[in-house]
Amino acid sequence: MVLPVNISSAVPFDERINWDAGMKDLSHPLICNFLCEADSDLCGQAENMSVDSLAECMHIAGGPKENIRPLNVGLMFFSYDPCRFFSYAQIEVVDMPDPTGDGMTEKTFTGPLDRQLKDALAYIKNYMIKEKVFKSPNRAEADRFFNYPYEAIKEILTNAVFHKSYQVPEPIIVTFTPEKMKVLSCPGPDRSISDEDLRNRRLVAKRTRNRCIGDMLKEVKLAVGRNTGIPRILRAVQRNGSDMPIFETDAERSYLAVTLPVHKAFVTERGEIVFGVHNLRVRPLKPYRSKAELKEEIMNVLRKQNIPRSKLVKRLGYAKMTDGLREAISELMDEGKIVYTIPDNITDKNQQLRAAE
């Protein structure tokens, strides 16, 4: 007997039939729990339905009726050990307090994709996220800062699970060091996203790598979709007063690394906080703005008056100069739209920025 095979490589990997698995590899309890968590209409009936019937209703199996098999997405979410079918389909969290590896701890999360994502996020939230509270002598409210904003980590890690290639036998690796947190996944972003897009933190792909995986994550409220992940990351980073994330890949787009620098309140030197209480005061930040919007706001300010760079930062609602703001000012100067009032001595204490004539 000749078994049917996938003849179209155009079918996304998560939607392909897995001929090496059988319906017995799908767990009835996992399916029922997922349907109840997703508040599905099938939840009340699932206990009395067979795996085959549930798989047909959920579109997680395919093939001829006499030889029905699970789709890859079904095995990723409803088998207890997806690594049997997809090598290193797992998340590894590494805490590396010293570059030599002394004191390093590693935690590996396996199982259905939604479960390993939830477990990894819970571990990070409970063991890796730290908070500092600074009281101000001039007001009752204290300033609170986190080493990394949890909402940003949640979006970054969810995106990694969503967009990873499960044909590449590499885990998602989350590494914490005293200076940064990095999430590494394979492969890199779609080539429709340019290097300039990466530098400007605009990751809007023209096609989705794992549409079915994304749909499953949305069902249990782990993902939102519609290219909202990056704006949500940037907004969370801004609210915490952290530096902007860095997105990196190589020419072959073989990986994507997303780095969150640690909040400066947690940067230490000889065991002491570099920033004092007063330096850590942060004004409420405006919602995330694209670079184009930011450049327009800068021009609106400078058309009305000349202003020192430090005051421009505060006028725009920032507590300090950020990478995005610095890039916007630099581009406007390169374009000849803004200039220094004292061009011969840019370090002059009376130096200001002004709109070009």
KEKE-3310 file (N, C-alpha, C; in steps of 0.2 Angstrom, whole numbers, plus 5000, padded with zeros to 4 digits):
npx = (5004:5003:5006:4998:5005:5011:5010:5011:5023:5019:5010:5008:5019:5013:5001:5001:4998:5004:5011:5018:5012:4998:4981:4980:4990:4985:4979:4964:4960:4968:4963:4950:4952:4958:4948:4938:4945:4946:4934:4925:4911:4910:4914:4905:4901:4912:4918:4910:4913:4923:4941:4943:4932:4932:4944:4941:4931:4938:4948:4961:4966:4968:4967:4962:4946:4948:4961:4964:4974:4984:4986:5001:5000:4990:4997:5007:4999:4991:4997:5006:5020:5027:5040:5043:5040:5044:5059:5067:5057:5054:5056:5069:5076:5088:5098:5111:5122:5135:5148:5157:5150:5148:5138:5127:5110:5098:5083:5071:5057:5044:5032:5014:5012:5005:5005:5019:5023:5015:5020:5034:5033:5027:5037:5047:5041:5040:5053:5062:5059:5062:5059:5061:5058:5057:5057:5051:5056:5047:5034:5020:5018:5027:5041:5041:5050:5054:5065:5064:5050:5036:5025:5031:5040:5032:5025:5036:5041:5029:5028:5039:5036:5025:5031:5042:5051:5046:5052:5066:5078:5080:5079:5069:5078:5079:5089:5095:5106:5116:5115:5106:5091:5089:5080:5081:5077:5074:5069:5075:5067:5054:5059:5053:5053:5064:5081:5082:5069:5070:5079:5072:5062:5050:5041:5033:5026:5023:5017:5011:5020:5016:5001:4990:4995:4996:4982:4978:4984:4978:4965:4966:4969:4983:4989:4987:4988:4986:4998:5000:5010:5023:5021:5015:5025:5034:5027:5025:5039:5042:5033:5039:5050:5062:5076:5075:5070:5081:5082:5089:5097:5104:5113:5108:5096:5094:5092:5083:5086:5080:5083:5082:5087:5093:5084:5090:5090:5093:5106:5122:5137:5151:5143:5133:5119:5119:5111:5104:5090:5083:5087:5080:5067:5053:5043:5026:5024:5020:5009:5016:5025:5027:5043:5041:5030:5036:5046:5039:5033:5044:5048:5036:5038:5050:5047:5041:5049:5066:5076:5085:5092:5090:5079:5070:5068:5060:5049:5043:5038:5046:5057:5070:5084:5080:5084:5076:5072:5084:5088:5078:5081:5094:5091:5083:5093:5102:5094:5094:5084:5083:5094:5109:5110:5122:5133:5147:5152:5147:5146:5144:5137:5126:5120:5107:5093:5086:5073:5077:5079)
npy = (4994:5011:5025:5041:5057:5073:5084:5096:5109:5121:5122:5128:5124:5121:5117:5106:5088:5075:5062:5053:5051:5046:5046:5042:5049:5061:5070:5067:5073:5085:5091:5094:5102:5113:5118:5122:5131:5141:5144:5138:5134:5120:5115:5110:5098:5091:5081:5069:5066:5058:5058:5058:5064:5077:5082:5083:5093:5104:5106:5100:5088:5078:5071:5055:5047:5034:5034:5044:5057:5067:5085:5095:5106:5101:5091:5099:5106:5097:5085:5077:5077:5086:5086:5074:5074:5086:5091:5099:5107:5118:5129:5137:5144:5154:5159:5169:5175:5178:5180:5170:5159:5154:5150:5149:5145:5134:5132:5121:5121:5111:5101:5104:5118:5130:5127:5126:5139:5147:5142:5145:5159:5161:5157:5166:5178:5175:5173:5180:5193:5208:5221:5238:5251:5268:5281:5298:5313:5324:5321:5310:5298:5284:5280:5267:5254:5241:5228:5222:5225:5216:5214:5217:5206:5196:5198:5197:5184:5176:5180:5174:5160:5160:5163:5155:5143:5126:5116:5118:5112:5119:5126:5139:5152:5160:5172:5178:5191:5201:5213:5213:5206:5193:5186:5172:5165:5154:5153:5169:5185:5187:5190:5201:5210:5223:5227:5240:5242:5234:5241:5252:5246:5241:5228:5221:5209:5202:5190:5177:5165:5154:5152:5144:5141:5153:5156:5147:5151:5164:5159:5156:5167:5171:5177:5192:5196:5204:5212:5219:5216:5222:5236:5235:5230:5241:5251:5245:5245:5259:5264:5259:5266:5261:5257:5256:5241:5230:5224:5210:5202:5191:5191:5180:5178:5169:5168:5177:5189:5197:5210:5216:5229:5230:5239:5256:5258:5246:5244:5241:5246:5242:5236:5246:5256:5265:5277:5290:5293:5305:5306:5296:5299:5298:5306:5304:5294:5298:5289:5276:5283:5283:5284:5294:5301:5306:5314:5324:5330:5335:5345:5353:5359:5366:5375:5385:5389:5391:5379:5371:5355:5346:5351:5350:5336:5334:5342:5334:5324:5314:5306:5306:5306:5295:5280:5281:5294:5301:5296:5301:5315:5316:5311:5322:5332:5328:5329:5342:5349:5354:5363:5368:5382:5388:5384:5383:5378:5366:5361:5371:5379:5387:5381:5378:5370:5373:5376:5375:5388)
npz = (5000:4996:5004:5006:5002:5006:4993:4990:4993:4996:5006:5022:5036:5048:5045:5038:5035:5047:5043:5051:5063:5073:5076:5089:5095:5099:5113:5122:5134:5134:5123:5127:5139:5133:5124:5134:5141:5131:5130:5121:5111:5109:5121:5131:5125:5122:5131:5128:5115:5102:5099:5086:5081:5087:5082:5069:5069:5074:5065:5065:5060:5045:5029:5020:5025:5029:5033:5042:5049:5061:5060:5059:5068:5077:5084:5090:5100:5106:5110:5122:5121:5111:5106:5101:5088:5083:5084:5098:5101:5111:5126:5133:5147:5153:5166:5168:5178:5178:5166:5164:5167:5180:5193:5185:5179:5172:5164:5157:5146:5141:5132:5127:5116:5120:5134:5138:5135:5144:5156:5155:5155:5168:5176:5173:5177:5191:5195:5188:5186:5194:5206:5210:5222:5224:5236:5235:5242:5240:5237:5240:5232:5227:5216:5205:5198:5186:5182:5170:5159:5161:5152:5140:5139:5138:5126:5117:5119:5116:5102:5098:5099:5091:5078:5076:5066:5065:5059:5060:5070:5083:5100:5108:5115:5130:5138:5153:5159:5169:5162:5152:5144:5133:5119:5109:5093:5079:5062:5056:5053:5040:5023:5018:5027:5030:5033:5037:5042:5053:5061:5064:5071:5065:5062:5051:5043:5027:5025:5035:5045:5053:5053:5059:5071:5077:5077:5087:5098:5100:5103:5116:5122:5122:5112:5101:5088:5071:5069:5081:5091:5091:5093:5106:5114:5113:5119:5133:5137:5136:5146:5157:5158:5152:5141:5123:5114:5105:5089:5080:5067:5054:5038:5031:5037:5047:5061:5074:5086:5100:5111:5127:5136:5153:5165:5170:5184:5189:5186:5191:5200:5208:5217:5220:5217:5202:5198:5207:5219:5215:5202:5196:5194:5184:5172:5167:5153:5136:5124:5113:5099:5081:5071:5061:5066:5078:5073:5067:5078:5084:5075:5075:5088:5087:5077:5083:5093:5098:5106:5120:5118:5130:5135:5125:5125:5137:5134:5124:5132:5137:5149:5148:5136:5123:5112:5101:5100:5099:5086:5078:5080:5074:5061:5056:5057:5048:5036:5035:5041:5054:5064:5073:5085:5088:5078:5076:5088:5096:5109:5117:5131:5130:5119:5107:5098:5082:5070:5053:5041)
capx = (5000:5007:5003:4998:5010:5010:5013:5012:5027:5017:5006:5012:5021:5009:4994:5003:4997:5010:5010:5022:5009:4992:4976:4981:4995:4982:4976:4957:4960:4971:4959:4944:4954:4959:4941:4935:4949:4945:4926:4922:4904:4911:4917:4901:4900:4919:4919:4906:4915:4929:4946:4942:4926:4934:4949:4937:4928:4944:4952:4967:4967:4966:4968:4956:4943:4951:4968:4965:4980:4984:4990:5006:4997:4987:5002:5010:4995:4987:5001:5010:5027:5028:5047:5044:5039:5047:5065:5068:5051:5054:5059:5075:5077:5095:5100:5118:5124:5142:5149:5160:5145:5148:5131:5122:5105:5094:5076:5068:5050:5042:5024:5010:5015:5002:5007:5026:5023:5012:5024:5040:5031:5026:5044:5051:5038:5041:5060:5067:5057:5063:5056:5064:5054:5061:5052:5053:5055:5043:5028:5018:5019:5034:5043:5042:5053:5055:5071:5061:5043:5034:5021:5035:5043:5026:5024:5042:5041:5024:5030:5044:5033:5021:5034:5048:5050:5047:5057:5073:5079:5083:5074:5069:5082:5079:5095:5096:5112:5115:5115:5101:5088:5089:5076:5084:5073:5076:5074:5074:5061:5053:5063:5049:5055:5071:5086:5080:5063:5072:5082:5066:5057:5044:5041:5026:5028:5018:5014:5012:5024:5012:4994:4986:4998:4993:4975:4977:4987:4973:4960:4967:4971:4990:4991:4982:4988:4986:5004:5000:5015:5029:5018:5013:5031:5037:5023:5027:5045:5041:5029:5043:5056:5067:5078:5071:5073:5085:5081:5095:5097:5110:5111:5104:5090:5094:5089:5080:5087:5077:5086:5079:5092:5090:5082:5096:5089:5096:5113:5126:5144:5154:5137:5128:5115:5122:5107:5101:5083:5080:5088:5076:5060:5051:5037:5021:5025:5015:5009:5021:5024:5032:5048:5038:5026:5041:5050:5034:5032:5050:5047:5031:5041:5055:5045:5038:5054:5073:5076:5090:5091:5087:5072:5066:5066:5055:5044:5040:5035:5051:5061:5077:5085:5080:5087:5072:5072:5091:5088:5074:5084:5099:5089:5081:5099:5105:5090:5094:5077:5085:5101:5111:5110:5129:5136:5154:5154:5141:5146:5142:5132:5120:5118:5100:5091:5081:5071:5081:5075)
capy = (5000:5017:5030:5047:5061:5080:5085:5104:5112:5128:5122:5130:5118:5119:5115:5099:5082:5072:5054:5049:5051:5043:5049:5041:5053:5067:5068:5069:5078:5091:5095:5096:5108:5119:5120:5125:5138:5145:5146:5136:5130:5113:5113:5106:5092:5088:5075:5064:5066:5055:5062:5059:5069:5083:5084:5085:5100:5109:5106:5098:5082:5078:5064:5051:5045:5028:5035:5051:5058:5073:5090:5096:5110:5097:5088:5104:5108:5092:5079:5078:5078:5088:5085:5067:5075:5092:5091:5105:5112:5119:5135:5136:5150:5153:5164:5169:5181:5179:5178:5164:5153:5153:5151:5149:5140:5133:5128:5119:5120:5107:5100:5108:5125:5135:5126:5128:5146:5149:5140:5149:5166:5161:5156:5172:5183:5174:5172:5184:5200:5212:5228:5243:5256:5274:5286:5304:5318:5329:5319:5304:5292:5281:5278:5259:5252:5234:5227:5221:5225:5209:5214:5217:5200:5191:5199:5195:5177:5174:5181:5169:5154:5160:5163:5150:5137:5120:5112:5119:5109:5123:5129:5146:5153:5166:5172:5184:5193:5207:5219:5212:5200:5191:5180:5170:5160:5153:5157:5176:5188:5186:5195:5207:5215:5225:5229:5247:5241:5231:5246:5256:5242:5240:5221:5220:5204:5202:5184:5174:5159:5149:5155:5140:5141:5160:5156:5143:5156:5169:5156:5155:5174:5172:5182:5196:5196:5210:5216:5223:5214:5227:5242:5233:5229:5247:5254:5243:5248:5266:5265:5257:5270:5257:5259:5253:5235:5229:5218:5208:5196:5190:5192:5174:5178:5162:5169:5183:5190:5203:5211:5221:5232:5231:5246:5258:5258:5240:5244:5242:5248:5241:5234:5251:5259:5271:5282:5292:5294:5310:5305:5291:5301:5298:5308:5299:5294:5298:5283:5275:5286:5281:5289:5299:5306:5309:5320:5330:5334:5339:5351:5358:5363:5370:5380:5390:5392:5388:5376:5366:5348:5343:5354:5347:5329:5334:5345:5329:5319:5309:5308:5306:5304:5288:5279:5283:5301:5302:5294:5306:5322:5315:5311:5329:5336:5325:5331:5349:5353:5357:5365:5371:5389:5389:5378:5382:5375:5362:5359:5377:5378:5390:5378:5376:5368:5377:5374:5378:5393)
capz = (5000:4995:5009:5003:5004:5004:4986:4989:4998:4998:5012:5028:5039:5054:5042:5035:5039:5049:5042:5055:5069:5072:5080:5096:5098:5101:5119:5123:5140:5132:5119:5131:5143:5128:5122:5140:5142:5125:5130:5115:5111:5110:5128:5135:5122:5121:5135:5125:5108:5101:5097:5079:5079:5089:5078:5063:5071:5076:5059:5067:5057:5038:5025:5019:5031:5031:5035:5045:5053:5064:5057:5064:5073:5082:5088:5094:5105:5109:5112:5128:5120:5104:5104:5098:5081:5081:5088:5101:5101:5118:5128:5138:5151:5156:5171:5168:5182:5177:5159:5164:5168:5187:5196:5179:5180:5166:5165:5150:5146:5135:5132:5122:5115:5125:5141:5139:5135:5150:5161:5155:5157:5175:5179:5172:5181:5198:5197:5185:5186:5200:5206:5214:5224:5227:5238:5234:5248:5238:5236:5243:5228:5226:5210:5205:5191:5185:5178:5163:5159:5160:5147:5134:5138:5136:5119:5114:5119:5112:5095:5096:5099:5085:5072:5075:5062:5069:5055:5062:5077:5088:5105:5109:5121:5134:5142:5157:5161:5173:5158:5147:5143:5125:5116:5102:5090:5072:5059:5057:5050:5033:5020:5016:5033:5028:5039:5040:5046:5060:5065:5066:5075:5061:5060:5048:5038:5022:5026:5042:5045:5057:5054:5063:5078:5079:5079:5093:5104:5101:5106:5124:5124:5123:5106:5099:5081:5068:5070:5087:5096:5092:5097:5113:5117:5114:5124:5139:5138:5138:5153:5163:5158:5150:5135:5118:5113:5099:5085:5077:5063:5050:5031:5029:5041:5051:5068:5076:5093:5103:5117:5131:5141:5160:5167:5173:5191:5191:5184:5197:5200:5215:5221:5222:5211:5199:5198:5214:5219:5211:5195:5194:5193:5177:5170:5164:5146:5131:5120:5108:5093:5076:5070:5057:5071:5082:5069:5065:5084:5085:5070:5078:5094:5085:5073:5088:5097:5099:5113:5121:5117:5136:5136:5120:5127:5142:5130:5121:5137:5139:5155:5146:5129:5121:5106:5095:5100:5096:5079:5075:5079:5070:5054:5055:5056:5041:5031:5035:5043:5060:5065:5080:5085:5088:5074:5077:5095:5097:5116:5120:5136:5128:5113:5106:5092:5079:5063:5048:5038)
cpx = (5004:5003:5003:5003:5008:5013:5014:5016:5024:5012:5010:5013:5016:5002:4995:5000:5004:5008:5014:5018:5002:4987:4977:4986:4992:4978:4969:4957:4963:4967:4953:4946:4955:4952:4938:4939:4948:4937:4923:4915:4905:4913:4912:4900:4907:4920:4916:4908:4922:4934:4945:4937:4928:4939:4946:4934:4933:4948:4960:4969:4965:4968:4961:4953:4946:4958:4969:4971:4980:4988:4996:5004:4994:4992:5006:5006:4992:4991:5005:5017:5028:5035:5048:5043:5042:5053:5066:5063:5050:5057:5064:5076:5083:5096:5108:5121:5131:5144:5153:5156:5144:5141:5125:5116:5101:5088:5073:5061:5047:5034:5021:5012:5012:5004:5014:5027:5021:5017:5031:5038:5030:5032:5047:5048:5039:5048:5064:5065:5058:5060:5060:5059:5058:5056:5055:5051:5049:5036:5026:5019:5026:5035:5044:5045:5054:5062:5070:5054:5040:5030:5025:5038:5038:5025:5030:5042:5035:5025:5035:5041:5029:5025:5040:5046:5051:5050:5064:5073:5083:5078:5074:5073:5081:5084:5094:5103:5111:5114:5108:5097:5087:5084:5079:5079:5075:5069:5073:5068:5060:5057:5060:5050:5062:5075:5084:5074:5065:5075:5077:5061:5050:5044:5034:5027:5022:5014:5016:5015:5019:5005:4990:4989:4996:4986:4974:4979:4982:4967:4960:4970:4979:4993:4985:4982:4987:4992:5004:5006:5020:5026:5017:5020:5034:5033:5024:5034:5045:5038:5034:5050:5062:5070:5075:5074:5077:5084:5087:5094:5103:5108:5107:5097:5089:5092:5086:5082:5084:5080:5083:5085:5089:5089:5088:5095:5092:5104:5117:5133:5147:5148:5132:5125:5118:5118:5104:5094:5080:5081:5083:5068:5058:5044:5032:5023:5019:5015:5014:5020:5029:5037:5045:5034:5031:5044:5045:5033:5038:5050:5042:5034:5046:5053:5042:5044:5061:5073:5082:5088:5087:5080:5067:5063:5060:5049:5040:5037:5040:5055:5068:5078:5084:5083:5083:5072:5078:5091:5084:5077:5090:5097:5087:5087:5102:5101:5090:5088:5078:5092:5103:5111:5117:5133:5143:5156:5147:5140:5145:5136:5125:5117:5110:5099:5086:5079:5075:5076:5072)
cpy = (5006:5022:5037:5052:5068:5082:5092:5106:5119:5128:5123:5124:5116:5116:5108:5093:5078:5064:5050:5048:5048:5047:5048:5045:5060:5065:5071:5074:5085:5095:5098:5102:5114:5122:5124:5132:5143:5147:5144:5133:5123:5110:5108:5099:5088:5081:5069:5063:5062:5060:5063:5065:5076:5086:5087:5092:5105:5110:5105:5091:5082:5071:5061:5048:5038:5028:5042:5052:5065:5078:5092:5101:5106:5094:5093:5106:5103:5085:5081:5080:5079:5087:5078:5068:5081:5093:5098:5110:5114:5126:5134:5143:5149:5160:5164:5175:5183:5177:5172:5158:5151:5155:5151:5143:5140:5129:5127:5118:5116:5106:5104:5115:5130:5134:5128:5136:5149:5148:5144:5156:5166:5161:5163:5177:5182:5174:5177:5191:5203:5219:5232:5249:5262:5279:5293:5309:5323:5327:5312:5298:5290:5280:5270:5258:5244:5233:5226:5222:5219:5209:5213:5210:5195:5192:5196:5187:5173:5174:5175:5162:5154:5160:5159:5145:5130:5114:5113:5117:5113:5126:5136:5147:5160:5167:5179:5185:5199:5214:5219:5206:5199:5185:5178:5165:5160:5151:5165:5179:5187:5192:5201:5212:5217:5227:5236:5246:5238:5236:5251:5253:5242:5233:5219:5215:5204:5195:5181:5167:5153:5152:5151:5140:5148:5160:5152:5148:5161:5166:5156:5162:5175:5177:5186:5196:5203:5215:5221:5222:5219:5233:5241:5233:5236:5251:5252:5245:5255:5267:5263:5261:5267:5259:5254:5246:5235:5223:5216:5202:5196:5191:5186:5174:5171:5162:5176:5184:5197:5204:5217:5223:5232:5238:5249:5259:5251:5239:5245:5243:5247:5240:5240:5254:5265:5277:5284:5292:5299:5309:5300:5293:5301:5301:5303:5300:5294:5291:5282:5279:5283:5286:5295:5304:5310:5315:5326:5333:5338:5346:5356:5362:5368:5376:5386:5393:5388:5385:5371:5359:5344:5345:5351:5340:5329:5337:5339:5323:5314:5311:5309:5305:5297:5287:5282:5290:5304:5301:5299:5313:5321:5315:5318:5333:5334:5328:5339:5353:5356:5358:5368:5379:5392:5384:5377:5379:5372:5360:5366:5377:5382:5387:5377:5373:5372:5375:5378:5383:5390)
cpz = (5000:4999:5005:5006:5003:4998:4985:4995:5000:5004:5018:5032:5045:5051:5039:5039:5041:5048:5047:5062:5068:5077:5088:5100:5100:5108:5120:5129:5138:5128:5123:5136:5139:5126:5128:5141:5137:5125:5124:5116:5111:5117:5131:5132:5121:5125:5132:5118:5108:5099:5090:5077:5081:5085:5071:5064:5072:5070:5061:5065:5049:5035:5024:5025:5033:5034:5038:5049:5056:5060:5062:5069:5079:5087:5092:5100:5109:5110:5118:5127:5113:5101:5101:5090:5079:5086:5091:5101:5108:5119:5133:5141:5154:5160:5171:5172:5181:5170:5159:5165:5175:5189:5191:5181:5174:5167:5158:5151:5140:5136:5126:5122:5120:5132:5142:5139:5141:5156:5161:5157:5165:5179:5179:5177:5189:5200:5194:5185:5193:5200:5211:5216:5227:5229:5237:5240:5246:5237:5239:5239:5227:5219:5210:5198:5191:5181:5171:5163:5157:5154:5140:5133:5136:5129:5115:5113:5115:5105:5093:5095:5092:5079:5071:5070:5066:5065:5057:5069:5082:5093:5104:5115:5124:5139:5146:5159:5166:5169:5154:5147:5135:5124:5109:5099:5083:5068:5060:5054:5043:5029:5017:5022:5031:5034:5042:5044:5053:5064:5068:5070:5072:5059:5057:5042:5033:5022:5033:5041:5048:5058:5059:5070:5081:5081:5085:5099:5105:5104:5114:5126:5125:5117:5104:5091:5078:5068:5075:5092:5097:5096:5104:5117:5118:5119:5132:5141:5140:5145:5159:5163:5156:5143:5130:5116:5106:5096:5080:5073:5059:5043:5029:5033:5045:5058:5069:5084:5095:5110:5121:5136:5148:5161:5171:5181:5193:5189:5190:5196:5207:5219:5223:5216:5208:5199:5206:5213:5215:5204:5192:5193:5186:5176:5167:5156:5141:5127:5115:5101:5087:5075:5066:5062:5076:5079:5068:5072:5086:5081:5073:5084:5091:5080:5077:5092:5097:5106:5114:5120:5124:5137:5131:5122:5132:5139:5127:5125:5139:5146:5154:5139:5127:5114:5100:5094:5097:5089:5075:5074:5074:5062:5052:5053:5049:5035:5031:5037:5050:5061:5072:5079:5085:5084:5075:5084:5098:5105:5120:5125:5134:5121:5113:5099:5089:5073:5058:5044:5031)
residu = (MET:VAL:LEU:PRO:VAL:ASN:ILE:SER:SER:ALA:VAL:PRO:PHE:ASP:GLU:ARG:ILE:ASN:TRP:ASP:ALA:GLY:MET:LYS:ASP:LEU:SER:HIS:PRO:LEU:ILE:CYS:ASN:PHE:LEU:CYS:GLU:ALA:ASP:SER:ASP:LEU:CYS:GLY:GLN:ALA:GLU:ASN:MET:SER:VAL:ASP:SER:LEU:ALA:GLU:CYS:MET:HIS:ILE:ALA:GLY:GLY:PRO:LYS:GLU:ASN:ILE:ARG:PRO:LEU:ASN:VAL:GLY:LEU:MET:PHE:PHE:SER:TYR:ASP:PRO:CYS:ARG:PHE:PHE:SER:TYR:ALA:GLN:ILE:GLU:VAL:VAL:ASP:MET:PRO:ASP:PRO:THR:GLY:ASP:GLY:MET:THR:GLU:LYS:THR:PHE:THR:GLY:PRO:LEU:ASP:ARG:GLN:LEU:LYS:ASP:ALA:LEU:ALA:TYR:ILE:LYS:ASN:TYR:MET:ILE:LYS:GLU:LYS:VAL:PHE:LYS:SER:PRO:ASN:ARG:ALA:GLU:ALA:ASP:ARG:PHE:PHE:ASN:TYR:PRO:TYR:GLU:ALA:ILE:LYS:GLU:ILE:LEU:THR:ASN:ALA:VAL:PHE:HIS:LYS:SER:TYR:GLN:VAL:PRO:GLU:PRO:ILE:ILE:VAL:THR:PHE:THR:PRO:GLU:LYS:MET:LYS:VAL:LEU:SER:CYS:PRO:GLY:PRO:ASP:ARG:SER:ILE:SER:ASP:GLU:ASP:LEU:ARG:ASN:ARG:ARG:LEU:VAL:ALA:LYS:ARG:THR:ARG:ASN:ARG:CYS:ILE:GLY:ASP:MET:LEU:LYS:GLU:VAL:LYS:LEU:ALA:VAL:GLY:ARG:ASN:THR:GLY:ILE:PRO:ARG:ILE:LEU:ARG:ALA:VAL:GLN:ARG:ASN:GLY:SER:ASP:MET:PRO:ILE:PHE:GLU:THR:ASP:ALA:GLU:ARG:SER:TYR:LEU:ALA:VAL:THR:LEU:PRO:VAL:HIS:LYS:ALA:PHE:VAL:THR:GLU:ARG:GLY:GLU:ILE:VAL:PHE:GLY:VAL:HIS:ASN:LEU:ARG:VAL:ARG:PRO:LEU:LYS:PRO:TYR:ARG:SER:LYS:ALA:GLU:LEU:LYS:GLU:GLU:ILE:MET:ASN:VAL:LEU:ARG:LYS:GLN:ASN:ILE:PRO:ARG:SER:LYS:LEU:VAL:LYS:ARG:LEU:GLY:TYR:ALA:LYS:MET:THR:ASP:GLY:LEU:ARG:GLU:ALA:ILE:SER:GLU:LEU:MET:ASP:GLU:GLY:LYS:ILE:VAL:TYR:THR:ILE:PRO:ASP:ASN:ILE:THR:ASP:LYS:ASN:GLN:GLN:LEU:ARG:ALA:ALA:GLU)
# end
